[in-house]
Amino acid sequence: MNILLVHAHPEPQSFCAAMKDAAVEVFRQQGHTVTVSDLYAMRFNPVASAEDFASRANPDYCVYALEQRHAAEHGTLPEDIRTELDKLLACDLLVLTFPLFWFSVPAILKGWFDRVLVSGKIYGGKRFYNRGGLAGKRALVGVTLGGREDMFGESGIHGPLETLLKPLLQGTLGYTGCSVLKPFAGWHIPYITPQARAQVLQAWRARLAGLDAERDFLPMPDLADFGARYNPVPQKG
């Protein structure tokens, strides 16, 4: 299995970085091929702008998604985008490791989505959800939080983590066609003991070791359930 691990934490000594390293170790021990995109270490440019396009479809007005599509069709995507896109298209499993920033992903990871999920290659028109460009791939989120586990859930002050992460889990990963596994959370990480952190890391390793057998995906829309608006009308004869 080909695995792409996209890591977004500014501190290489962080617990989140330890999760990234543990994932690489576990997957390689299982015989999988692992590619890591450590976005901070790479100094990945997260800013989607007209500067991404050397040759423009419309030199007077930049619609980013349309320019992405034009660049993909004409082979003029920038090297950094093309490299990451190739990694993504080659993987069977996408793993994201990052700390929760303001109920969301770090800006550098959001910028990776903005620039690498290229219109015309990954999504566009009726090419989304189960027909997205990443259909057939699985995705797993491993997130670290400062919040306690009791703060999340149906009775928690913040609500369920999966609801909080819906823009990522459904609006990005599910929308592009991935089969999305339940996220893994490292709760209250900056405030717990080293022994407690070691237990979280062991739980993460155990989760990854059994990942091949997991098929309990988060529910996503199926375009077939939404009629002719999203589905071709059968032709007579």
C-alpha positions in Angstrom: 0.0 0.0 0.0 1.2 3.5 -0.8 0.7 6.0 2.0 1.0 9.7 1.9 1.5 11.3 5.4 1.0 15.1 5.4 2.3 16.6 8.6 1.7 20.2 9.7 3.3 21.1 13.1 5.8 23.9 13.5 7.8 22.2 16.3 9.8 19.1 15.2 10.1 18.0 18.9 6.3 18.1 19.4 4.1 15.1 20.4 2.4 15.6 17.0 5.8 15.0 15.3 6.2 11.9 17.4 2.8 10.7 16.0 4.1 11.3 12.5 7.3 9.4 13.2 5.4 6.5 14.8 3.1 6.3 11.8 6.1 6.1 9.5 7.6 3.3 11.6 4.4 1.3 12.0 3.6 1.5 8.3 7.1 0.6 7.1 7.2 -2.3 9.5 4.0 -3.6 7.8 5.8 -3.4 4.4 4.0 -0.3 3.2 5.6 2.5 1.1 5.4 5.8 3.0 5.9 9.3 1.6 6.0 12.2 4.1 5.2 15.8 3.3 6.4 17.7 6.4 4.9 21.1 5.4 6.8 23.3 7.8 10.1 21.5 7.2 9.5 21.9 3.5 8.6 25.6 3.9 5.6 24.8 1.7 4.0 27.9 0.3 0.4 28.0 1.5 -0.7 31.1 -0.4 -2.9 30.4 -3.4 -2.5 33.3 -5.8 -2.3 34.3 -9.4 1.5 33.8 -9.1 0.8 30.1 -9.2 0.1 30.4 -13.0 2.9 31.3 -15.4 0.4 31.0 -18.3 -3.1 32.3 -17.6 -6.4 31.4 -19.2 -7.6 34.9 -18.3 -4.7 37.3 -17.7 -7.1 40.1 -16.7 -9.0 38.3 -13.9 -8.0 35.3 -11.8 -10.5 32.7 -10.9 -8.2 30.4 -9.1 -10.1 27.1 -9.7 -10.4 27.9 -13.5 -6.7 28.7 -13.7 -5.9 25.5 -11.9 -7.9 23.6 -14.5 -6.2 25.4 -17.3 -2.7 24.8 -15.9 -3.5 21.1 -15.3 -4.7 20.7 -18.9 -1.7 22.4 -20.3 1.0 21.0 -18.0 1.9 24.3 -16.5 1.3 23.7 -12.8 4.1 25.0 -10.6 6.6 22.3 -9.6 5.7 22.4 -5.9 2.0 21.8 -6.6 2.7 19.2 -9.3 5.0 17.3 -6.9 2.4 17.2 -4.1 -0.4 16.4 -6.5 1.6 13.4 -7.9 2.2 12.1 -4.3 -1.5 12.4 -3.6 -2.7 10.7 -6.7 -0.3 7.8 -6.2 -1.4 7.1 -2.6 -3.9 4.5 -1.4 -4.1 6.1 2.1 -3.8 9.7 3.1 -2.9 10.4 6.7 -2.9 13.9 8.1 -1.2 14.8 11.4 -1.7 18.3 12.9 -2.6 20.2 16.0 -6.0 21.8 16.3 -5.8 25.5 15.6 -9.0 27.5 16.3 -11.3 24.4 15.6 -9.5 23.9 12.3 -6.2 23.0 10.7 -3.1 25.1 10.7 -3.0 27.6 7.9 -0.1 25.8 6.1 -2.3 22.7 5.8 -5.3 24.7 4.6 -3.0 26.2 2.0 -1.9 22.7 0.9 -5.5 21.8 0.3 -6.1 25.1 -1.6 -3.2 24.6 -3.9 -2.8 20.9 -4.3 -6.5 19.8 -4.6 -6.5 20.9 -8.2 -9.7 21.6 -10.0 -10.2 19.3 -13.0 -8.0 16.7 -11.4 -9.5 16.3 -7.9 -12.9 17.8 -8.2 -15.1 19.8 -10.6 -18.5 19.7 -12.2 -20.3 16.6 -10.9 -17.0 15.1 -9.8 -17.3 15.2 -6.0 -18.1 12.9 -3.1 -18.2 9.3 -4.3 -17.3 10.5 -7.8 -14.4 12.8 -6.7 -10.9 12.4 -8.0 -9.8 10.7 -4.8 -12.5 8.0 -4.9 -11.1 4.7 -3.8 -8.6 6.2 -1.4 -8.9 6.2 2.3 -8.1 9.1 4.7 -7.2 9.3 8.4 -6.9 12.3 10.5 -4.6 12.3 13.6 -5.1 15.5 15.6 -3.6 16.8 18.9 -5.6 19.1 21.1 -5.2 21.1 24.3 -8.8 20.5 25.2 -9.9 17.6 27.5 -11.9 14.7 26.0 -14.9 15.6 28.3 -15.1 19.0 26.5 -16.1 17.2 23.3 -19.1 14.9 22.6 -22.8 15.3 22.6 -22.8 16.7 26.2 -19.4 18.5 25.9 -19.1 22.3 25.7 -17.7 22.1 22.1 -19.9 19.3 20.8 -18.6 16.2 19.0 -15.1 16.4 17.5 -16.4 15.0 14.2 -18.9 17.8 14.0 -16.3 20.4 14.8 -14.0 18.9 12.0 -16.8 18.6 9.4 -15.3 21.2 7.1 -12.2 18.9 6.9 -13.7 15.4 7.2 -16.7 16.0 4.8 -16.0 19.4 3.1 -12.5 18.5 2.0 -11.7 14.7 2.4 -15.2 13.4 1.7 -15.9 15.9 -1.0 -12.9 14.9 -3.0 -13.9 11.3 -2.9 -12.0 9.8 0.1 -13.4 7.2 2.3 -12.9 8.9 5.6 -12.0 6.9 8.8 -13.0 8.1 12.2 -10.3 10.6 13.4 -7.8 9.8 16.2 -7.5 12.5 18.9 -4.7 13.1 21.3 -6.5 14.9 24.1 -5.1 17.6 26.4 -1.6 16.8 25.2 0.3 19.9 26.5 -1.0 19.4 30.0 -0.7 15.6 30.7 2.2 13.6 32.1 4.9 12.0 30.0 3.4 8.7 31.0 0.0 9.7 29.8 1.4 10.9 26.5 3.2 7.6 26.1 -0.2 5.8 26.5 -1.7 8.1 23.8 1.2 7.3 21.5 0.7 3.6 22.1 -3.0 3.9 21.3 -2.1 5.7 18.0 0.4 2.9 17.1 -2.3 0.2 17.8 -4.8 2.1 15.7 -2.4 2.3 12.8 -1.4 -1.4 13.1 -5.0 -2.4 12.6 -5.8 0.1 9.9 -5.8 -2.4 7.0 -8.9 -4.0 8.4 -10.9 -0.9 9.2 -13.9 -0.3 7.0 -16.0 1.8 9.4 -16.1 5.0 7.4 -17.9 8.2 8.2 -21.1 8.6 6.3 -20.9 10.8 3.2 -23.5 11.8 0.6 -23.9 9.5 -2.4 -24.7 11.3 -5.7 -26.9 8.4 -6.7 -29.3 9.4 -4.0 -29.9 12.9 -5.4 -31.6 12.2 -8.7 -30.9 13.6 -12.2 -29.5 16.8 -10.9 -26.3 15.0 -10.1 -26.7 11.9 -12.3 -26.8 11.4 -16.1 -30.3 10.7 -17.4 -30.4 7.3 -19.2 -30.9 7.6 -22.9 -33.6 5.6 -24.7 -32.6 3.2 -27.4 
